[in-house]
């Protein structure tokens, strides 16, 4: 078979033969043997010997000391296993990418060639000796099962990275959903595992328990891992404002080699960073767990068991509520039990305080009742005195007004008689008629002044409230008197004879009398209205005092169930010491009184007070 020089790192080449010969020819002291050959020829002969002495390919058990990237593949350092590194033989071999690609297709798993470092492997290699690069090999195939070892090492490395980044258990740190109303399911299209749970989920959805979002995606093939990771990201997003409460990743049974996509690191990161719990239900052919199983919130070995997990999440809130209710009842019962002694002590304290307050209130009511009685008696006396005063005032007005009016009328009548007599005399002697008429006018003015003074005195005696009214009436009478005087003087000056002057004087006097009668009537009405108002106000004040008196009546307190405790002399007993100081107590209830006798028993040092 044809061989090409592998592009591996070769050891430092030996010095060229020409240089060596040139450098050595000057120092040789004896001739070169006839059978001597150049070094290059020797190396070529050695290479031919290696090619003819070794088979084209051989399976070799070796340990991988190091792996380095090279053009179109990797450079692998193979050493003897179980031999110290300083003593172990070394062979540098070239591993083409085509060999690795064939291995990936067989295992359907992501294989990282650098993970070979440190492993003991079985490889099929060919060996050649190059004149410049020395002894080297070319790996044609990796031994059976190496893909499983590589996959296991890749899984361990992925898990270690996820652990360092805190993603391995992130799902298990998410809070449990308070309620499960929306479920997103990532599954292979038309798979048996999806059919196992689709019917039950549909029945739950028809009953209104939850809504189901199905996201079918292939689980096998070169792009399976990326497709599943994208479906997980899509499933966690909100659609129409509704985000799922839990996500399911399910797949039915199949060969173990078809689970390689579930060990993909990108898929593991998508599951670990999902904002909702992810439950994985994969029907495994073995007990081995995929990375998806390790990073998920829950992992079960069949899709049907996923339904049990979802059912548990759905009923968990009700169970938590029942347990919380029981805990609350127990806590309340314990708190009540602990508080019972305090409540009893508080009840006794409140009862004693209430009794003290009742006794104090009774004493204050008794004192207030006496003050109210005194105030009521004083109010009745003042009202009676005011009533008597008003009666006397009214009687005085009634007595003096007719007398004053009668006296004024009599004086006016006498005046009229005198005026008439004077008028007759004036008729007899017309010469002094005018002078007599003036005298009559003066006399009439004097009489009117006397009436005004009497009415003014009467107004001051009746009430200070009517003083203004009397002043106004007096002023009106003064004005009327001046008007009478002025009119009389004008009439006397203008009268042709005494008869005409006399008629005018009589009319003026009659008008004056009528005005006095009207003024006196108005004054009487004003005084009576003022008296009525004072009487009504006093009666209203008395009614209010009586209402307060009735509200403070101790009989009402007794009707509420209280009792008044007094001694035999009627003094109130307000303490235990006062009760022990007397032999007999009188208990007053709403319906009567009873006498009780206090019997005091001698106490011993062990008795509580």
Secondary structure, 3 states (H helix, E strand, C coil): CCCCCCCCCCCCCCCCHHHHHHHHHCCCCCCCCCCCCCHHHHHHHHHHHHHHHCCCCEEEEEEEEEEEEECCEEEEEEECCCCCCCCCCEEEEEEEHHHHHHHHHHHCCCCCHHHHCCCEEEEEEEEEEECCCEEEEEEEEECCCHHHHHHHHHHHHHHHHHHHCCCCCHHHHCCCCCCCCEEEEEECCCCHHHHHHHHHHHHHHHCCCCEEEEEECCCCCCCHHHHHHHHHHHHCCCECCECCCEEEEEECCCCHHHHHHHHCHHHHHHHHCCCCEEEEEECCCCCCCCHHHHHCCEEECCHHHHHHHHHHHHHHHHHHHHHHHHHHHHHHHHHHHHHHHHHHHHHHHHHHHHHHHHHHHHHHHHHHHHHHHHHHHHHHHHHHHHHHHHHHHHHHHHHHHHHHHHHHHHHHHHHHHHHHHHHHHHHHCHHHHHHHHHHHHHHHHHHHHHHHHHHHHHHHHHCHHHHHHHHHHHHHHHHHHHHHHHHHHHHHHHCCCHHHHHHHHHHHHHHHHHHHHHHHHHHHHHHHHHHHHHHHHHHHHHHHHHHHHHHCCHHHHHHCCCCEEECCCCCECCCHHHHHCCCEEEEEECCEEEEEECCCCCCCCCCCC
